[in-house]
């Protein structure tokens, strides 16, 4: 982590190879194996697939059935936040033919474990270069990875069916590639050539497809690669082309196909909004129960001690002629500094802080710890392993090298002890109850409410309240209808379709919050929509409730669902708690020209003119909002009141 030009000598630079030490090699290899096994075992012990994870599988089912990347056939809605995760699961299902839940479980276990290994390999290269002139034996011990594994949400979301495993694996892979680009081989090998630089740019460019906010990390990494010294114009142009080809092509296709510049989930959750107070409550909800600041303090002190004791050796390696003497020299010096270990470390530390700030701004999440896992992983990457230099036997004794090794060893041991206790700590003392904060231990919640220790298959969720009754209600109404949940856990209200009933029935629509379990326990011919709008544009484009539960702060009245589905809108066929006048007003509100244009962008037949219009108006559609009270919506659109 030298903040200097010592990495820019290129392949011709001669460095003294470190002394090969079987102890050092064995300790590092053993640490990698132990950390990988801990991650795998921890994820397996807490294996499950969340309701939100099942949402992904509904889209994959439609892809496999030839309906396209949609949640409901005939409605172009991107209900999954991670594009790349959706297509990885699709590829796994298509290639293996294995049940999708098990495909997800296998991929998630592999990616979560690979993330730990890649992180350790990258950080090991960093310290081997930094300590290349040190005498004695350099032990590289697992540290930051143990902190990450010990935090219970990291193991909870390793196999949740969500993209968390892909996010940390992408971050770890980019970390390793960036360090291979910036840090010379300690044994004197050459710096990466053009092919590896382009490969690094390609991986970085995938960031927005892993999760939209990872564009922060991707842009910063690509800027470092592009502006660093030593590349000719052709390589820079090739880098831009390689990095942008997939994400730019997909973005154009997304805007034309879906009519939005980002996933519909971002619209449903108003990802650009600000809820700072809720965000800081979410931060405390993760940090406080585990005293997460304590191991971070241990590791900061440990690394600081290493940096201070090796500072003189590093500074002697800075060529005096490389220091800037004028503006042009200063610019060149800056370009040189971009390709240093320090720059890469600052890139990931800065990215972690920016990702954390973004998560705090939007209010965090309703799942304990989930959206703060990527920032935490970024901040831990530079200390994924930590160096403990052991002096040669000849100098062991009451001296500075021995005292340093002992002190570093104590700090590392303290981190391990913390990890042991944190791994067995219950962070959400409220259990599986949704408290006033709106945050819940998602895994514990579904384990309790399904009665399954490891709810993985879709049918495991049939034991969740209302689910088995939903399947029975669909089977008992062959003519179709709109299913609305009732306060009773064993019954649904079914609003019938108007007569005449078409051959084969008018089809079913289920209106319920939990999209994953409902959609994966019904056929693809059943339309599943939610009042929050993850898969329902009408609800997604309503105004956000400022005091609503985080992640659930859009609630569309069921009257709109009756009006939109075209079911019978009068009593006694319609439930008594629905108002005929409200339904009539909702029908009138749906004739608003701007609203019709918005809904047609995702439901009308996709023609070339519609694709071009969607492409042109995607950002306008993303910002369009509907008033959830039909009467106010009629007034907003200046329509005639029914």
N, C-alpha and C positions, 0 to 999 in steps of 0.2 A: 504493500500500500504506500509506496514511495510517492509523494506528490511531486515528482521530478521527472527529468528526461532520461532516466536510466533504462527505459524499455525501448528506446528508439534507435539503438545501435544497429538493429537489423540482424540478419543472419550471420554477418561477418564478425559480430562481436564475440570475443572469447570470454567466457565466464568459467569460473572454477566449478566443476561439477561437485555436487554435495557427496560426502562420503556415504557409500552404500552401507546401510545398517539394517541387518535382519530384524532387529528389535523394532526400529521405526517402521519398517515396512509391515511387519506383522501386527503392530499395534494399530496402524491406520486401517489395514485390510480387515482386521477384527472389528474395529469400530464401525466400519461401513456395514459389515454383515450384521452386527448386533443392532444397529440403528434401523436397517432395512427390515429385519425380522420384527423389531418392536413396532414399526409402523404397520407392517402387514398383519401381525397378530392383533394389534389394537384395533385396526379397522375391521378385521374379521370378527372379533369379539363383540363389536357394536354394529354389525352389519344390518342394514335395513334399506328400504327405498321409501323416501318421503312421498306424500301426496303430490308435492310440486315436482318430484322426480318422475312420477307417473305421467305428468303432463307431457314431458318430453316423449315418452313412449307412444302416446296417442298420435303425435305428429309422425313418428317413425312408422307406425302402423299404416298411416295414410300413404306415406312414401312407398312402402312395400306393396301396398294395394294399387298403386298407380294413380292415386288422387292428388299427388303433388305434396309439397311441404306445407300442409295446412292442418289445422286442428279439427275443423269440421269440413267435410267434403262440400265443395262449392263456395266456400268462404275463404278468401286469401288473407289469413290472419297469422302473423308470426308470433306464436304464443310462447316461444322459447327464447330466453335471453342470449344463450350461447349458440351461435350458428354452427361453429365447428364441432361442439359436443353432439349436436343433433345428427350431423352427418357421420361422425365417428361411430355412434351407436347404430345408425342405419347401415353403415358398411359392415359392422360386426354382425348384425342380424342377417344381412343379405348373404354374407360369405359363409356363415356357419349354419344358418337355419335353426339355431338354438333359440329357445324361449328368450324374449327380449329382456326380461328381468334378470336372467342369469348372464346374458351378454353384458349388461350394465355392471353387474357385480364383478365380473371378471376384469373388464376394462378398468373399472375404478380401483380395484385392488392393485393392478399393475401400475397405473399412472401414479397413484399415491406413493407406492414404494419406490418407483423410479425417481420421483421428485426428490426424495431423501438422498438417494445415491448420487444423482446429478449435482445436487447442492454441495455435497461433501467433496466430490471430485473437483469442482470449481474452486472452492475455498482452499482446498489443499494446494492447488497450483499457486494460488495467491501467496500463501505463507512460505511455501518452499522457495519461491523467488525472493521474497522479502528476507528470508533467513539464510540465503544461499552462502553467505560468507561466515556463518556462525560455525563454531567448533562444537564438538560433542555430538550428541544424538538429539534430533528434533522429533519429539512425539507430537503427533496431530491427533487430538482427542475429540470425539463427538461432543458437541455442546449445544449450539443453537438448535440443531435438529432435535435434540432431546427435549428442549423447551417446547418446541412446536408440537411434538408428539404427545407431550404430557398434558397439554391443554385439551380437556375433553371434547370441545367442539371440533377440534382438528380430526379426531377419530370418528366423531359422529357424522361429519359431512364427507368423510373419505369415500363412503359407499352410499350416499343418500340418493343417488340417481341424478343429483344436480352436478353442475360443472366444476365444483370446487377442486376435485382431483386434477382436472385438466388445467385449471388456472395455476396451481402450484407447480405442476410439472412443466408448464410452459415457462414460468418464471425461472425455475431451476435450470432448464435447458438454455434459456437466453443468458443467464448468469454464467454458465460454463462456457458458452460460445464467446461471449464478450471478453471473458478473462483469457481465453485462448488467443483472442485477437490482440489483447493489450499486454499480456504478460508473456515474455519469452520463456521458452523451455529452460528450466533451471540446469538441465544437462547440456545446454549449448545448442539445441536444435533451432531451426529457423522459425521466424514468425509466420503466421498463416499466409498463404498465397491468395490470389484472386478468387479461386473457387470457394475457399472457406469463408472469405469475406461475403461473397454473394449468398452463400448458404445462411450465414448469420443474418443478413438483411432479409432474406425470405422468411426466416423464423420470426424475426421482429415484426415483419409486416402482418403476420397472422394475429397479432394482439387484439385488434378490434373484433375479430371473429371469435376469439376465445371469450371475451366479454367486452362490451363497448367501452367501458372506462379504462381498459388496459391500453387504449390508444395513447394514454399518457406515457406509459412506459415505452411503447413502441416508437412514438415520435422522438422521444429523448434519445433512445438507443440509435435510431436511424440517423439523427442529427450528428451524434458523435462519430458514427462510421463515415458519414458523408464529408464532414468538415475536417476530419483528421488529416494530418500531413502524410504524404507518401502515395497518394492515389492520383492517377492521371484522369483526364476528363472522361475517357471511354469507360473506365471502371465505375466512376460516379454515376454516369448515365445508366449503365447496366444495373447498378445497385438500386436506383430509383425504379427501374422497370421491374426488376425481380421482386422488390418489396411491395410494390403497388399493384402488381398484376391481379392477384387473387382478391384482395380486399376492395380495390376500386371496381373491378368487374362485378363483384357481388353487390356492391353498393348501388351501382346503376341498375342491376337486375332487381334488387330489393325495392328501390323506389318505384320502378315501373310495375312490378308485380304486386306488391303489397300496398303501394301508395303512401309509404312512410319512409323517413330517412333512418329509422332505427326500429328495433323490435317493438311490437305493440305493448309489451310489458312495461317499457319505459313511459308510454303514454298513460297506461293504467295507473302507474305509481307516481306519475309526475316527477320523473327522475331529475328534472331541472329545478324543482322547488327547494325551499329551504326550511328545515326544522332543526335548527341548531340545538335547542334545549333538549329535544328528544335524542339527538345524536350523542350529546355528552352523557345522557343517562344510559344510552346503549354502551358507550365506552366503559363507563363505570361498572356496568353489568358484566362485562368480560374481565376487566382488570382486577377489580376489588376481590371477588371470591377466591381467586388463585394467587393473590399478591404478585401479579405478573411483573410488576416493576422490580421485584427483588432479583430474579435471575438476570434481568437485563442490566441491572446495576453491577452484579458480579462480573458479567461478561465484558461490560464497558471498562471496568477497572482492570481486568485481566489483559485486554487488548491494549489499553493505554500503556500498561507497564511494558508490554512487548515493544510497542512503538518507540517509547522513550529510550529503552535500553539499546535499540538497534538504530537510533536516529543518526548517530555519528558515522556508523558504517555506511548507511545509505547516502548521506550527504557527500561522502568522499567520492561517490560514484558519479556525481553530476559533473559533466564536462564544463569547465569554465567558459569555453568558447561558445557554449550553447545559450548563455544568458543574453537577454535582449538588451540592445543599446539604443534603439530608436523605435518608432511606431511600427515600421515594417517588421523589425525584429520581434517586437512584442506580439504581433499577429502570428508570426511563425511559431514563436514560443507557445502561444495559446493553442495553436493547432497540434503542436507536439505534445502538450500536456493532455490533450483529449485521448491520446493513445497511451495512457498510463494506468497502472492498477488503481491509483487513487481516484481517477476520474470514473472508473467503472464502479468502485465502491460508492462514491457520491451519487452516481446515477441511480443505484438501487435504493440507497438510503433516502434520497430525495423522492424517488417514485413511491416508496412506502409511505412517506409522510403525506404526499399529495393524494394518494389513494385513501389514506385514513381521513384526511380533511374532507374529501368528497363524500365519504361514507357518513361522516359526522354532519355534513351540511344537509344531506337528504333525510337525516333522521335515523340512520342505521337501518335496522331491519326488525322484524318481529321474531326471528329465529335467533336464539342465544348464540352470539359470537360469530355467526356465519360470514357476514360481509367484512368483518375485520380480520379474517384469516389471511387473505392475500397481503394486506399491509404488514401484518405481523411477520409473515414469511419473508417478505422483502427485507425488513429490518433485521431479521436473523440470519440472512444469507452470509454477510461478512464474518459471522461467528458460527457458521454451521459446524466447523471444527475450529479448535483453538490450539495454538502452538505452546508447547511446554519444552523448552530446550534443557536437556540434561547435560551437565558438564562431564567431561571425561573423568575417569576414575582418578587420574593423576591430580586433578584440581578439586576433588570433592573435599569438603570441610567447611569451616566457619568463614565463608567468603561470600562475595556478592553473587557470583553465578549460582552457587548452591542455594543461597537464600532466595534468589529470584525463582529458581525452579520450585522450591518448596512453597513459596507464596502463590505462584500460579497454580500449583497442584491443589492447594487448599481452596482457591476460588473455584476451580473446576469441580472439586468434590462437593462444594456447597451447592453448585448448580445441579449436580446429580441428585443430591438429597432433596432439594426443592422439587425436582421433577418427580421423584417417587411420591411425595406427599400430594402434589398438585394432581397427578394422574388419578388419585383416589379421592379427590374432593368433588363434592356435588356443588356445582356453581349456582344452580337455580334452587334455592332453599324452598321455594314455593312448590317444588315438585312439578307436576304436569298441569298446573293451574295457570291460566292466563291472568296475570295480575294487573294492577293499575297502569303499569308501564306499557302494557301490550306485548311485552317480550315473554317468550315461553321456551322451555327446553323442548324443542320440536320432537326429538326422538322419543323422549319420555312420554310426551303427550300422546303420540300415536301408539306406543307400546301399551299404555294404560287403556286407551279407548278402543283398541282392537283386541286386546287380550293375547297378543302374540309377542313373544320376546324379540323376534326378528321378523317384522312384517316386510316381506320382500315381494311376494307374488300379489297380483291384483286382487285375487280372491281372498287374501288375508284381510283385505279391507272391507270385505262383505260383513265382517263382524263389527265394523264401525257403525255408530247409530245412523239409521235410515237407509243404509246401503242395501241390505237384503230386501227391505221393503220396496226400494226403488226397482230392483230387478223384477220382483213379483208384480208391481204395478204396471210395468211395461208389458209383461207377459199377459196380464189380465185385460189389457185395453188394445186389442188388435186393430181397432180403427185409428189409433194414434191419439195424440193430445199433448198438452203442456203439463208437465209435472212440476208442482210447487211443493216445497217442504212444509210440513206442519210442525207445531211444537211437539207432537208425539213422535217418538223415535221409530215407531213401527207403522207409519202411515204417510201417504202423500195425497195431496189433492190433485186431481187430474181434470184440467179444463178441456172438454172435448172439441173436436174440429166441427165446423159447420157441415151440414148435409148439402148436397149429396157427397157421400164418402167415396173417394176414388178407389178403383180396384187395388187391393193390397194395403189399403189404409192410407191415412194422410201423413203418417210419420210421427215420431215422438220428438219432443224437445224437453230437455231437463234443465231447469233453472236452479242452480245450486252453487254455493261458494267453492266447495272442494272439487275442483275440476278433474284431478288426476284419478282418484278412486272411482268417480262416476263414469268418466269416459273410458276407463280401461275395463270396466265391468259391463259395458254395453257395446253393441255393435257399431260399426262405422256409419251405419245408416241412421243412428240416433244423434240428433243435434244436441250438444252439451254447451250451455252458456252460463256465465256467472255474473252476479250483480256488481262485481268489482271491475270487470272488463278485461281480464287477462286474455280471454278468447272471444270477447264480445265487444266489437267496436262501439256500439251504442253506449254501453256502460263506460268504456275506457275514456270516451270523450266528454264525460260529465265533469262538472267542477269538483275539485278536491274538497273534502270536509276538513277544515283546519284542525279540529279537535278529534278527528277520527283516529282509530288505532293505526299505528304505523304499518304500512303495507296493506291495509284494509280500509283506506279512507275514501273509497268511492262506493256508494251503495245505490244501485238503481232500483227503484220501486218495481214490484212485480207487475204493476198495471202496464208498464211499458212492454214487458215480455208478452202479455196477452195481446196487446195491440200489434206488436211486431210479428208475432207468430201467426196471426190471423185466426185465432181460435174464437169460440163463441164468447161474446162479451156482455152477456146479460145473465141475471139471476133467473132460475136457481142453478144453471149449469156452471156459472162462475162462482167461486167461493165467496161467502158472505163478507169476508174481510176486505174484498176488493170492491172498489167504487165504480159503478157503471159510468158516472160522469168523468172520473179521472181517466178511465180507459178511453172514452170518446175523445177527451182532450189530447191524450197521448197519440191517438191515431191522427188527429189534426196536426199535432206538432211534427209528426213524422213526414208531413208533406212539405215542410220547410225546404225550399230549393237548395240551400247550402248544405243542409243535413242529408238530403237525398243524394247530392253529389258526393259527399263524403262516404256514405254507405255504399254507393255504387262503385266507388274506387276499389273496394275489396270484394263486392258480391256480384257485380255485373259481369257479363261474359268478357273475358280479356281479349280485346282486339288491339291492333297496332295503334289506332288513334287513342284508345283508353290508356295504353301503356305510356304513350308520349305525354298525355295529360297528367297521369300520375307522377311521372318523372319530373314534370315541370312544377307541379303543385304539392309535392310530397311534404315540404316543410310547412306550407300553409295548412294542409290537412292535419299535420301533427299538432299544430297550435289551436285547432278549432275546438270549441267547448260548447256543450249543451247543458241547459239548466235542467236539473233532475225533476223539478216541479213542472208538469205539463203546461199549466196555465201561464207560468212565467216564460216558458219557452215559446208559447204562441205569441205572447207580447213581444218577445225579443225578435222574432221573425216577422212581426207585423202581419200575422195571419188573422183570419176571421174566427172568432170564438164560436165553437159549436153550441 
